[in-house]
């Protein structure tokens, strides 16, 4: 159910992407790509096919899901401020919040990908 809700939020962000800046496009692409990696890892973990059922895998996937959800929610807030005609200061602050959240994703996604090779 959560996966559907996050997909719906990303779809709304995609709709809002019409006429968006290069930062907004790059952010959407990052969020979409990270969600795809996390969703596949979750599927593989649940099926027990490529990722073993253990505490390390469970924690890595849940950390990734939580980090990605936080970034998505911050992007939605940014888009809401933009749509409401918020001040430049409010928009800049929201953009900074999203950028900080996105900075956490590469390491988190690397940890998830490492689960496939048994590194972590």
C-alpha positions as a Markdown table, in Angstrom:
| # | Residue | x | y | z |
|---|---|---|---|---|
| 1 | Unk | 0.0 | 0.0 | 0.0 |
| 2 | Unk | 2.8 | 2.4 | 0.8 |
| 3 | Unk | 4.4 | 1.7 | -2.5 |
| 4 | Unk | 1.2 | 2.7 | -4.3 |
| 5 | Unk | 1.0 | 5.9 | -2.2 |
| 6 | Unk | 4.6 | 6.8 | -3.0 |
| 7 | Unk | 4.0 | 6.1 | -6.7 |
| 8 | Unk | 1.0 | 8.4 | -6.6 |
| 9 | Unk | 3.0 | 11.2 | -5.1 |
| 10 | Unk | 5.7 | 10.7 | -7.7 |
| 11 | Unk | 3.1 | 10.8 | -10.4 |
| 12 | Unk | 1.8 | 14.1 | -9.0 |
| 13 | Unk | 5.3 | 15.5 | -9.0 |
| 14 | Unk | 5.7 | 14.3 | -12.6 |
| 15 | Unk | 2.5 | 16.2 | -13.6 |
| 16 | Unk | 3.9 | 19.3 | -11.9 |
| 17 | Unk | 7.1 | 18.8 | -13.8 |
| 18 | Unk | 5.7 | 20.5 | -16.9 |
| 19 | Unk | 7.6 | 23.7 | -17.2 |
| 20 | Unk | 10.0 | 22.7 | -14.5 |
| 21 | Unk | 13.6 | 23.8 | -13.9 |
| 22 | Unk | 16.6 | 21.5 | -14.5 |
| 23 | Unk | 17.0 | 21.1 | -10.8 |
| 24 | Unk | 13.3 | 19.9 | -10.5 |
| 25 | Unk | 13.8 | 17.5 | -13.5 |
| 26 | Unk | 17.0 | 16.1 | -12.0 |
| 27 | Unk | 15.4 | 15.7 | -8.6 |
| 28 | Unk | 12.4 | 13.8 | -10.1 |
| 29 | Unk | 14.8 | 11.5 | -12.0 |
| 30 | Unk | 16.8 | 10.8 | -8.8 |
| 31 | Unk | 13.6 | 10.1 | -6.9 |
| 32 | Unk | 12.2 | 7.8 | -9.6 |
| 33 | Unk | 15.4 | 5.9 | -10.0 |
| 34 | Unk | 16.0 | 5.4 | -6.3 |
| 35 | Unk | 12.4 | 4.3 | -5.9 |
| 36 | Unk | 12.8 | 1.7 | -8.7 |
| 37 | Unk | 16.0 | 0.3 | -7.0 |
| 38 | Unk | 14.3 | 0.1 | -3.6 |
| 39 | Unk | 11.1 | -1.4 | -4.9 |
| 40 | Unk | 13.1 | -4.1 | -6.7 |
| 41 | Unk | 15.2 | -4.8 | -3.6 |
| 42 | Unk | 12.0 | -5.1 | -1.5 |
| 43 | Unk | 10.5 | -7.5 | -4.1 |
| 44 | Unk | 13.7 | -9.6 | -4.2 |
| 45 | Unk | 14.0 | -9.6 | -0.4 |
| 46 | Unk | 10.4 | -10.7 | 0.1 |
| 47 | Unk | 10.7 | -13.5 | -2.6 |
| 48 | Unk | 14.0 | -14.6 | -1.1 |
| 49 | Unk | 15.5 | -14.8 | -4.6 |
| 50 | Unk | 18.5 | -12.5 | -4.7 |
| 51 | Unk | 18.6 | -10.9 | -1.2 |
| 52 | Unk | 18.7 | -13.1 | 1.8 |
| 53 | Unk | 16.3 | -12.7 | 4.7 |
| 54 | Unk | 18.5 | -11.3 | 7.5 |
| 55 | Unk | 18.7 | -8.3 | 9.7 |
| 56 | Unk | 21.3 | -6.4 | 7.6 |
| 57 | Unk | 19.1 | -6.7 | 4.4 |
| 58 | Unk | 16.0 | -5.8 | 6.3 |
| 59 | Unk | 17.6 | -2.7 | 7.9 |
| 60 | Unk | 19.2 | -1.6 | 4.6 |
| 61 | Unk | 16.0 | -1.8 | 2.7 |
| 62 | Unk | 13.9 | -0.1 | 5.4 |
| 63 | Unk | 16.5 | 2.7 | 5.8 |
| 64 | Unk | 16.4 | 3.2 | 2.0 |
| 65 | Unk | 12.6 | 3.3 | 2.0 |
| 66 | Unk | 12.4 | 5.8 | 4.8 |
| 67 | Unk | 15.1 | 8.0 | 3.3 |
| 68 | Unk | 13.5 | 8.0 | -0.1 |
| 69 | Unk | 10.0 | 8.7 | 1.4 |
| 70 | Unk | 11.4 | 11.7 | 3.3 |
| 71 | Unk | 13.0 | 13.1 | 0.1 |
| 72 | Unk | 9.7 | 12.6 | -1.8 |
| 73 | Unk | 7.7 | 14.3 | 0.9 |
| 74 | Unk | 10.1 | 17.2 | 0.9 |
| 75 | Unk | 9.8 | 17.5 | -2.9 |
| 76 | Unk | 6.0 | 17.5 | -2.6 |
| 77 | Unk | 6.3 | 20.3 | 0.0 |
| 78 | Unk | 8.5 | 22.2 | -2.5 |
| 79 | Unk | 6.0 | 21.7 | -5.3 |
| 80 | Unk | 3.1 | 22.9 | -3.0 |
| 81 | Unk | 5.0 | 26.0 | -2.1 |
| 82 | Unk | 5.8 | 26.7 | -5.8 |
| 83 | Unk | 2.1 | 26.1 | -6.8 |
| 84 | Unk | 0.9 | 28.4 | -4.0 |
| 85 | Unk | 3.1 | 31.2 | -5.3 |
| 86 | Unk | 5.3 | 31.1 | -2.2 |
| 87 | Unk | 8.0 | 33.6 | -1.6 |
| 88 | Unk | 11.5 | 33.1 | -3.1 |
| 89 | Unk | 12.8 | 32.6 | 0.4 |
| 90 | Unk | 10.3 | 29.8 | 1.2 |
| 91 | Unk | 11.0 | 28.1 | -2.2 |
| 92 | Unk | 14.8 | 28.4 | -1.7 |
| 93 | Unk | 14.5 | 26.9 | 1.8 |
| 94 | Unk | 12.4 | 24.0 | 0.6 |
| 95 | Unk | 14.8 | 23.4 | -2.3 |
| 96 | Unk | 17.7 | 23.2 | 0.2 |
| 97 | Unk | 15.7 | 20.7 | 2.3 |
| 98 | Unk | 15.2 | 18.5 | -0.7 |
| 99 | Unk | 18.9 | 18.8 | -1.8 |
| 100 | Unk | 20.0 | 17.8 | 1.7 |
| 101 | Unk | 17.7 | 14.8 | 1.7 |
| 102 | Unk | 18.9 | 13.8 | -1.8 |
| 103 | Unk | 22.5 | 13.9 | -0.6 |
| 104 | Unk | 21.8 | 10.8 | 1.5 |
| 105 | Unk | 20.4 | 8.7 | -1.3 |
| 106 | Unk | 23.6 | 7.6 | -3.1 |
| 107 | Unk | 25.1 | 6.0 | -0.1 |
| 108 | Unk | 21.8 | 4.4 | 0.9 |
| 109 | Unk | 21.2 | 3.0 | -2.6 |
| 110 | Unk | 24.8 | 1.7 | -2.7 |
| 111 | Unk | 24.1 | -0.2 | 0.5 |
| 112 | Unk | 20.9 | -1.7 | -1.1 |
| 113 | Unk | 22.8 | -2.6 | -4.3 |
| 114 | Unk | 25.5 | -4.2 | -2.2 |
| 115 | Unk | 22.9 | -6.7 | -0.8 |
| 116 | Unk | 22.9 | -8.4 | -4.2 |
| 117 | Unk | 26.5 | -9.2 | -4.1 |
| 118 | Unk | 26.5 | -10.2 | -0.5 |
| 119 | Unk | 28.9 | -7.4 | 0.4 |
| 120 | Unk | 26.6 | -6.2 | 3.2 |
